[in-house]
């Protein structure tokens, strides 16, 4: 009937599809509000401050709900992604050695690998524990162990510091994407960025003094840098990055 929109959710996280119930009193929607996996939730359309009610507890993404006209049937999409990390030799005259080798795998998604500077370890992001966390393993893929135990928000893009002592990554721990640093042996992550915009995809300077990242705080996605020990961020690019 027109008028001002009424805000129903305050999660500041993406929503993948929604559907009205047959009586028009509630909306079913897909959200990551409880972790790194999309699940279905239901909320009143009255805008009375009510909290969403969880409908599914899947460990795979559930989204795009649709409800039948009678209201007694609900259909949705569930993805079954299983990403693995592979290795291939960059220079080899032997056919067998030049073939890709599945190096890091699980029944969940593993991605974002990077070798340490000495080549002895690999850091990567994995959802094998139920939510995305930062993991480290030996260079042959053995002895995987988690570095973080965030238990919910999307976390990834791990990157080694040049001296191999720290790892930078991005995470939605505080509701929006920020850059964090954690010791390579584990411990509590240290937050580097504090603005309300998305800060993503960290990368270290060669001397280890700066962490570069992508950010939208200037209105468009640009490259910024922040001191690795903490401090004010400085814009690097002006024409996009």
Phi and psi restraints in degrees (value plus and minus 20) as a CYANA .aco file:
   2 UNK   PHI      74.5   114.5
   2 UNK   PSI    -191.9  -151.9
   3 UNK   PHI      75.5   115.5
   3 UNK   PSI    -191.1  -151.1
   4 UNK   PHI    -101.8   -61.8
   4 UNK   PSI     123.9   163.9
   5 UNK   PHI     -84.2   -44.2
   5 UNK   PSI     127.7   167.7
   6 UNK   PHI    -126.5   -86.5
   6 UNK   PSI     102.0   142.0
   7 UNK   PHI     -98.1   -58.1
   7 UNK   PSI     111.7   151.7
   8 UNK   PHI    -126.9   -86.9
   8 UNK   PSI     -54.7   -14.7
   9 UNK   PHI    -142.1  -102.1
   9 UNK   PSI     134.2   174.2
  10 UNK   PHI    -154.0  -114.0
  10 UNK   PSI      16.2    56.2
  11 UNK   PHI    -107.1   -67.1
  11 UNK   PSI     -37.5     2.5
  12 UNK   PHI      33.1    73.1
  12 UNK   PSI      22.1    62.1
  13 UNK   PHI    -156.3  -116.3
  13 UNK   PSI     138.7   178.7
  14 UNK   PHI     -89.4   -49.4
  14 UNK   PSI     132.1   172.1
  15 UNK   PHI    -142.1  -102.1
  15 UNK   PSI     110.9   150.9
  16 UNK   PHI    -133.6   -93.6
  16 UNK   PSI      56.9    96.9
  17 UNK   PHI      76.5   116.5
  17 UNK   PSI     127.1   167.1
  18 UNK   PHI    -171.7  -131.7
  18 UNK   PSI     142.7   182.7
  19 UNK   PHI    -172.8  -132.8
  19 UNK   PSI     117.5   157.5
  20 UNK   PHI     -95.9   -55.9
  20 UNK   PSI     122.7   162.7
  21 UNK   PHI     -89.7   -49.7
  21 UNK   PSI     140.8   180.8
  22 UNK   PHI     -83.1   -43.1
  22 UNK   PSI     -48.0    -8.0
  23 UNK   PHI    -108.8   -68.8
  23 UNK   PSI     -22.1    17.9
  24 UNK   PHI      54.3    94.3
  24 UNK   PSI     -13.1    26.9
  25 UNK   PHI    -111.4   -71.4
  25 UNK   PSI     -34.7     5.3
  26 UNK   PHI    -160.7  -120.7
  26 UNK   PSI     140.2   180.2
  27 UNK   PHI    -144.5  -104.5
  27 UNK   PSI     111.2   151.2
  28 UNK   PHI    -117.7   -77.7
  28 UNK   PSI     110.2   150.2
  29 UNK   PHI    -161.7  -121.7
  29 UNK   PSI     140.6   180.6
  30 UNK   PHI    -123.3   -83.3
  30 UNK   PSI     110.6   150.6
  31 UNK   PHI    -169.8  -129.8
  31 UNK   PSI     136.1   176.1
  32 UNK   PHI    -116.5   -76.5
  32 UNK   PSI       4.7    44.7
  33 UNK   PHI     -82.3   -42.3
  33 UNK   PSI     -38.5     1.5
  34 UNK   PHI    -133.6   -93.6
  34 UNK   PSI      -7.6    32.4
  35 UNK   PHI     140.2   180.2
  35 UNK   PSI    -178.4  -138.4
  36 UNK   PHI    -112.7   -72.7
  36 UNK   PSI     -17.3    22.7
  37 UNK   PHI    -132.7   -92.7
  37 UNK   PSI     115.4   155.4
  38 UNK   PHI     -92.3   -52.3
  38 UNK   PSI     111.0   151.0
  39 UNK   PHI    -153.5  -113.5
  39 UNK   PSI     149.6   189.6
  40 UNK   PHI    -112.4   -72.4
  40 UNK   PSI     118.5   158.5
  41 UNK   PHI    -153.2  -113.2
  41 UNK   PSI     139.3   179.3
  42 UNK   PHI    -150.3  -110.3
  42 UNK   PSI     116.4   156.4
  43 UNK   PHI    -161.4  -121.4
  43 UNK   PSI     129.1   169.1
  44 UNK   PHI     -87.4   -47.4
  44 UNK   PSI     124.0   164.0
  45 UNK   PHI    -107.4   -67.4
  45 UNK   PSI     -16.8    23.2
  46 UNK   PHI    -100.5   -60.5
  46 UNK   PSI     -33.4     6.6
  47 UNK   PHI      44.3    84.3
  47 UNK   PSI      17.4    57.4
  48 UNK   PHI    -116.9   -76.9
  48 UNK   PSI      -1.0    39.0
  49 UNK   PHI      61.7   101.7
  49 UNK   PSI     -10.6    29.4
  50 UNK   PHI     -89.3   -49.3
  50 UNK   PSI     131.7   171.7
  51 UNK   PHI    -111.5   -71.5
  51 UNK   PSI     126.9   166.9
  52 UNK   PHI     -81.5   -41.5
  52 UNK   PSI     125.4   165.4
  53 UNK   PHI    -122.8   -82.8
  53 UNK   PSI     109.7   149.7
  54 UNK   PHI     -97.4   -57.4
  54 UNK   PSI     115.8   155.8
  55 UNK   PHI    -128.9   -88.9
  55 UNK   PSI     -50.9   -10.9
  56 UNK   PHI    -148.6  -108.6
  56 UNK   PSI     135.7   175.7
  57 UNK   PHI    -150.5  -110.5
  57 UNK   PSI      21.8    61.8
  58 UNK   PHI     -93.5   -53.5
  58 UNK   PSI     128.4   168.4
  59 UNK   PHI    -114.2   -74.2
  59 UNK   PSI     -17.1    22.9
  60 UNK   PHI    -136.7   -96.7
  60 UNK   PSI     133.2   173.2
  61 UNK   PHI     -80.4   -40.4
  61 UNK   PSI     108.2   148.2
  62 UNK   PHI    -138.3   -98.3
  62 UNK   PSI     107.0   147.0
  63 UNK   PHI    -177.3  -137.3
  63 UNK   PSI    -199.0  -159.0
  64 UNK   PHI      33.3    73.3
  64 UNK   PSI      37.8    77.8
  65 UNK   PHI     -93.8   -53.8
  65 UNK   PSI     130.6   170.6
  66 UNK   PHI    -164.2  -124.2
  66 UNK   PSI     118.5   158.5
  67 UNK   PHI    -134.5   -94.5
  67 UNK   PSI     118.0   158.0
  68 UNK   PHI     -87.8   -47.8
  68 UNK   PSI     140.1   180.1
  69 UNK   PHI     -81.2   -41.2
  69 UNK   PSI     -55.0   -15.0
  70 UNK   PHI     -94.9   -54.9
  70 UNK   PSI     -37.7     2.3
  71 UNK   PHI      63.9   103.9
  71 UNK   PSI     -14.9    25.1
  72 UNK   PHI    -122.5   -82.5
  72 UNK   PSI     -16.2    23.8
  73 UNK   PHI    -155.5  -115.5
  73 UNK   PSI     118.1   158.1
  74 UNK   PHI    -151.7  -111.7
  74 UNK   PSI     108.2   148.2
  75 UNK   PHI    -136.6   -96.6
  75 UNK   PSI     132.3   172.3
  76 UNK   PHI    -176.4  -136.4
  76 UNK   PSI     150.1   190.1
  77 UNK   PHI    -122.1   -82.1
  77 UNK   PSI     118.6   158.6
  78 UNK   PHI    -147.9  -107.9
  78 UNK   PSI     102.4   142.4
  79 UNK   PHI    -106.2   -66.2
  79 UNK   PSI     134.0   174.0
  80 UNK   PHI    -149.7  -109.7
  80 UNK   PSI      30.8    70.8
  81 UNK   PHI     -94.5   -54.5
  81 UNK   PSI     114.5   154.5
  82 UNK   PHI    -155.0  -115.0
  82 UNK   PSI      74.0   114.0
  83 UNK   PHI    -113.1   -73.1
  83 UNK   PSI     119.2   159.2
  84 UNK   PHI    -145.7  -105.7
  84 UNK   PSI     142.8   182.8
  85 UNK   PHI    -126.2   -86.2
  85 UNK   PSI     107.6   147.6
  86 UNK   PHI    -136.5   -96.5
  86 UNK   PSI     139.1   179.1
  87 UNK   PHI    -148.7  -108.7
  87 UNK   PSI     121.3   161.3
  88 UNK   PHI    -157.7  -117.7
  88 UNK   PSI     119.6   159.6
  89 UNK   PHI     -92.9   -52.9
  89 UNK   PSI     113.4   153.4
  90 UNK   PHI     -95.2   -55.2
  90 UNK   PSI     -46.5    -6.5
  91 UNK   PHI    -159.3  -119.3
  91 UNK   PSI      94.9   134.9
  92 UNK   PHI    -179.3  -139.3
  92 UNK   PSI     115.2   155.2
  93 UNK   PHI    -110.3   -70.3
  93 UNK   PSI     -30.6     9.4
  94 UNK   PHI    -114.6   -74.6
  94 UNK   PSI     109.7   149.7
  95 UNK   PHI     -78.6   -38.6
  95 UNK   PSI     -63.3   -23.3
  96 UNK   PHI     -82.3   -42.3
  96 UNK   PSI     -60.3   -20.3
  97 UNK   PHI     -95.3   -55.3
  97 UNK   PSI     -40.5    -0.5
  98 UNK   PHI    -107.1   -67.1
  98 UNK   PSI     -27.5    12.5
  99 UNK   PHI     -97.4   -57.4
  99 UNK   PSI     125.0   165.0
 100 UNK   PHI     -82.8   -42.8
 100 UNK   PSI     122.1   162.1
 101 UNK   PHI    -139.6   -99.6
 101 UNK   PSI     108.1   148.1
 102 UNK   PHI     -90.7   -50.7
 102 UNK   PSI      92.5   132.5
 103 UNK   PHI    -119.2   -79.2
 103 UNK   PSI     -65.8   -25.8
 104 UNK   PHI    -149.5  -109.5
 104 UNK   PSI     102.1   142.1
 105 UNK   PHI    -169.9  -129.9
 105 UNK   PSI     137.5   177.5
 106 UNK   PHI    -178.2  -138.2
 106 UNK   PSI    -195.4  -155.4
 107 UNK   PHI    -104.0   -64.0
 107 UNK   PSI     -21.8    18.2
 108 UNK   PHI    -133.5   -93.5
 108 UNK   PSI    -188.1  -148.1
 109 UNK   PHI    -109.6   -69.6
 109 UNK   PSI     110.9   150.9
 110 UNK   PHI    -143.8  -103.8
 110 UNK   PSI     109.3   149.3
 111 UNK   PHI    -175.1  -135.1
 111 UNK   PSI     159.6   199.6
 112 UNK   PHI      43.6    83.6
 112 UNK   PSI      22.9    62.9
 113 UNK   PHI     -96.4   -56.4
 113 UNK   PSI     132.2   172.2
 114 UNK   PHI    -170.9  -130.9
 114 UNK   PSI     114.0   154.0
 115 UNK   PHI     -93.1   -53.1
 115 UNK   PSI     126.4   166.4
 116 UNK   PHI     -89.8   -49.8
 116 UNK   PSI     143.5   183.5
 117 UNK   PHI     -80.2   -40.2
 117 UNK   PSI     -52.9   -12.9
 118 UNK   PHI    -106.3   -66.3
 118 UNK   PSI     -21.7    18.3
 119 UNK   PHI      55.1    95.1
 119 UNK   PSI     -12.5    27.5
 120 UNK   PHI    -112.0   -72.0
 120 UNK   PSI     -37.8     2.2
 121 UNK   PHI    -156.5  -116.5
 121 UNK   PSI     139.2   179.2
 122 UNK   PHI    -148.1  -108.1
 122 UNK   PSI     112.0   152.0
 123 UNK   PHI    -124.7   -84.7
 123 UNK   PSI     124.7   164.7
 124 UNK   PHI    -177.2  -137.2
 124 UNK   PSI     146.5   186.5
 125 UNK   PHI    -122.5   -82.5
 125 UNK   PSI     121.5   161.5
 126 UNK   PHI    -168.1  -128.1
 126 UNK   PSI     127.2   167.2
 127 UNK   PHI    -127.2   -87.2
 127 UNK   PSI       0.1    40.1
 128 UNK   PHI     -85.6   -45.6
 128 UNK   PSI     -42.3    -2.3
 129 UNK   PHI    -110.2   -70.2
 129 UNK   PSI     -18.7    21.3
 130 UNK   PHI      93.3   133.3
 130 UNK   PSI     -52.3   -12.3
 131 UNK   PHI    -153.7  -113.7
 131 UNK   PSI     137.2   177.2
 132 UNK   PHI     -86.3   -46.3
 132 UNK   PSI     108.0   148.0
 133 UNK   PHI    -155.7  -115.7
 133 UNK   PSI     147.1   187.1
 134 UNK   PHI    -112.2   -72.2
 134 UNK   PSI     110.1   150.1
 135 UNK   PHI    -143.8  -103.8
 135 UNK   PSI     137.6   177.6
 136 UNK   PHI    -152.2  -112.2
 136 UNK   PSI     122.7   162.7
 137 UNK   PHI    -161.7  -121.7
 137 UNK   PSI     152.3   192.3
 138 UNK   PHI     -91.1   -51.1
 138 UNK   PSI     146.3   186.3
 139 UNK   PHI     -84.3   -44.3
 139 UNK   PSI     -40.3    -0.3
 140 UNK   PHI    -113.3   -73.3
 140 UNK   PSI     -11.9    28.1
 141 UNK   PHI      69.3   109.3
 141 UNK   PSI     -22.0    18.0
 142 UNK   PHI    -104.7   -64.7
 142 UNK   PSI     146.3   186.3
 143 UNK   PHI      35.0    75.0
 143 UNK   PSI      30.0    70.0
 144 UNK   PHI     -88.7   -48.7
 144 UNK   PSI     118.1   158.1
 145 UNK   PHI    -166.9  -126.9
 145 UNK   PSI     121.0   161.0
 146 UNK   PHI     -97.4   -57.4
 146 UNK   PSI     120.8   160.8
 147 UNK   PHI    -115.1   -75.1
 147 UNK   PSI     -54.9   -14.9
 148 UNK   PHI    -131.9   -91.9
 148 UNK   PSI     138.8   178.8
 149 UNK   PHI    -159.8  -119.8
 149 UNK   PSI      35.7    75.7
 150 UNK   PHI     -93.7   -53.7
 150 UNK   PSI     -58.4   -18.4
 151 UNK   PHI      52.2    92.2
 151 UNK   PSI      16.7    56.7
 152 UNK   PHI     152.4   192.4
 152 UNK   PSI    -100.9   -60.9
 153 UNK   PHI     -81.0   -41.0
 153 UNK   PSI     133.0   173.0
 154 UNK   PHI     -78.7   -38.7
 154 UNK   PSI     110.6   150.6
 155 UNK   PHI    -159.8  -119.8
 155 UNK   PSI     117.4   157.4
 156 UNK   PHI    -197.5  -157.5
 156 UNK   PSI    -180.0  -140.0
 157 UNK   PHI      30.7    70.7
 157 UNK   PSI      33.7    73.7
 158 UNK   PHI     -93.8   -53.8
 158 UNK   PSI     121.8   161.8
 159 UNK   PHI    -161.3  -121.3
 159 UNK   PSI     110.5   150.5
 160 UNK   PHI     -90.9   -50.9
 160 UNK   PSI     125.4   165.4
 161 UNK   PHI     -95.2   -55.2
 161 UNK   PSI     136.4   176.4
 162 UNK   PHI     -77.4   -37.4
 162 UNK   PSI     -52.1   -12.1
 163 UNK   PHI    -107.1   -67.1
 163 UNK   PSI     -20.7    19.3
 164 UNK   PHI      55.0    95.0
 164 UNK   PSI     -10.2    29.8
 165 UNK   PHI    -113.7   -73.7
 165 UNK   PSI     -41.1    -1.1
 166 UNK   PHI    -155.0  -115.0
 166 UNK   PSI     140.3   180.3
 167 UNK   PHI    -153.1  -113.1
 167 UNK   PSI     107.5   147.5
 168 UNK   PHI    -116.7   -76.7
 168 UNK   PSI     128.1   168.1
 169 UNK   PHI    -176.4  -136.4
 169 UNK   PSI     146.6   186.6
 170 UNK   PHI    -129.3   -89.3
 170 UNK   PSI     128.8   168.8
 171 UNK   PHI    -177.2  -137.2
 171 UNK   PSI     132.5   172.5
 172 UNK   PHI    -118.7   -78.7
 172 UNK   PSI      16.6    56.6
 173 UNK   PHI     -77.7   -37.7
 173 UNK   PSI     -63.2   -23.2
 174 UNK   PHI    -114.7   -74.7
 174 UNK   PSI      -6.3    33.7
 175 UNK   PHI      84.4   124.4
 175 UNK   PSI     -47.7    -7.7
 176 UNK   PHI    -152.6  -112.6
 176 UNK   PSI     145.1   185.1
 177 UNK   PHI     -90.5   -50.5
 177 UNK   PSI     110.9   150.9
 178 UNK   PHI    -157.9  -117.9
 178 UNK   PSI     146.8   186.8
 179 UNK   PHI    -118.3   -78.3
 179 UNK   PSI     115.0   155.0
 180 UNK   PHI    -148.2  -108.2
 180 UNK   PSI     138.7   178.7
 181 UNK   PHI    -149.9  -109.9
 181 UNK   PSI     119.4   159.4
 182 UNK   PHI    -155.2  -115.2
 182 UNK   PSI     127.4   167.4
 183 UNK   PHI     -82.7   -42.7
 183 UNK   PSI     125.2   165.2
 184 UNK   PHI     -84.3   -44.3
 184 UNK   PSI     -37.2     2.8
 185 UNK   PHI    -115.1   -75.1
 185 UNK   PSI     -18.2    21.8
 186 UNK   PHI      85.1   125.1
 186 UNK   PSI    -191.3  -151.3
 187 UNK   PHI      98.0   138.0
 187 UNK   PSI    -184.9  -144.9
 188 UNK   PHI    -107.0   -67.0
 188 UNK   PSI     109.3   149.3
 189 UNK   PHI     -83.3   -43.3
 189 UNK   PSI     125.8   165.8
 190 UNK   PHI    -129.9   -89.9
 190 UNK   PSI     105.5   145.5
 191 UNK   PHI    -100.2   -60.2
 191 UNK   PSI     112.6   152.6
 192 UNK   PHI    -123.6   -83.6
 192 UNK   PSI     -52.3   -12.3
 193 UNK   PHI    -135.8   -95.8
 193 UNK   PSI     128.9   168.9
 194 UNK   PHI    -157.3  -117.3
 194 UNK   PSI      -6.0    34.0
 195 UNK   PHI    -107.1   -67.1
 195 UNK   PSI     151.9   191.9
 196 UNK   PHI    -108.1   -68.1
 196 UNK   PSI     -18.3    21.7
 197 UNK   PHI    -118.2   -78.2
 197 UNK   PSI     156.4   196.4
 198 UNK   PHI    -101.1   -61.1
 198 UNK   PSI     103.6   143.6
 199 UNK   PHI    -134.8   -94.8
 199 UNK   PSI      96.9   136.9
 200 UNK   PHI    -157.8  -117.8
 200 UNK   PSI     143.3   183.3
 201 UNK   PHI      36.4    76.4
 201 UNK   PSI      50.2    90.2
 202 UNK   PHI     -92.0   -52.0
 202 UNK   PSI     136.9   176.9
 203 UNK   PHI    -174.3  -134.3
 203 UNK   PSI     117.2   157.2
 204 UNK   PHI    -107.8   -67.8
 204 UNK   PSI     127.6   167.6
 205 UNK   PHI     -91.5   -51.5
 205 UNK   PSI     139.2   179.2
 206 UNK   PHI     -84.4   -44.4
 206 UNK   PSI     -48.5    -8.5
 207 UNK   PHI    -108.9   -68.9
 207 UNK   PSI     -20.8    19.2
 208 UNK   PHI      55.8    95.8
 208 UNK   PSI     -13.1    26.9
 209 UNK   PHI    -105.5   -65.5
 209 UNK   PSI     -43.7    -3.7
 210 UNK   PHI    -147.2  -107.2
 210 UNK   PSI     131.3   171.3
 211 UNK   PHI    -137.9   -97.9
 211 UNK   PSI      99.7   139.7
 212 UNK   PHI    -110.2   -70.2
 212 UNK   PSI     132.1   172.1
 213 UNK   PHI    -181.1  -141.1
 213 UNK   PSI     142.3   182.3
 214 UNK   PHI    -110.0   -70.0
 214 UNK   PSI     121.6   161.6
 215 UNK   PHI    -172.3  -132.3
 215 UNK   PSI     129.3   169.3
 216 UNK   PHI    -125.6   -85.6
 216 UNK   PSI      -6.8    33.2
 217 UNK   PHI     -86.3   -46.3
 217 UNK   PSI     -40.0     0.0
 218 UNK   PHI    -109.6   -69.6
 218 UNK   PSI     -18.6    21.4
 219 UNK   PHI      90.1   130.1
 219 UNK   PSI     -49.6    -9.6
 220 UNK   PHI    -152.0  -112.0
 220 UNK   PSI     143.8   183.8
 221 UNK   PHI     -90.6   -50.6
 221 UNK   PSI      98.1   138.1
 222 UNK   PHI    -152.1  -112.1
 222 UNK   PSI     147.8   187.8
 223 UNK   PHI    -112.5   -72.5
 223 UNK   PSI     109.2   149.2
 224 UNK   PHI    -142.4  -102.4
 224 UNK   PSI     147.4   187.4
 225 UNK   PHI    -158.5  -118.5
 225 UNK   PSI     130.6   170.6
 226 UNK   PHI    -155.9  -115.9
 226 UNK   PSI     122.7   162.7
 227 UNK   PHI     -77.3   -37.3
 227 UNK   PSI     117.5   157.5
 228 UNK   PHI     -82.7   -42.7
 228 UNK   PSI     -45.2    -5.2
 229 UNK   PHI    -108.7   -68.7
 229 UNK   PSI     -21.0    19.0
 230 UNK   PHI      86.7   126.7
 230 UNK   PSI     133.4   173.4
 231 UNK   PHI     124.1   164.1
 231 UNK   PSI    -187.0  -147.0
 232 UNK   PHI     -98.9   -58.9
 232 UNK   PSI     120.8   160.8
 233 UNK   PHI    -100.9   -60.9
 233 UNK   PSI     128.7   168.7
 234 UNK   PHI    -144.4  -104.4
 234 UNK   PSI     111.1   151.1
 235 UNK   PHI     -94.0   -54.0
 235 UNK   PSI     116.0   156.0
 236 UNK   PHI    -125.9   -85.9
 236 UNK   PSI     -71.3   -31.3
 237 UNK   PHI    -119.6   -79.6
 237 UNK   PSI     136.3   176.3
 238 UNK   PHI    -140.6  -100.6
 238 UNK   PSI     -42.3    -2.3
 239 UNK   PHI    -128.9   -88.9
 239 UNK   PSI       6.0    46.0
 240 UNK   PHI      82.1   122.1
 240 UNK   PSI     124.6   164.6
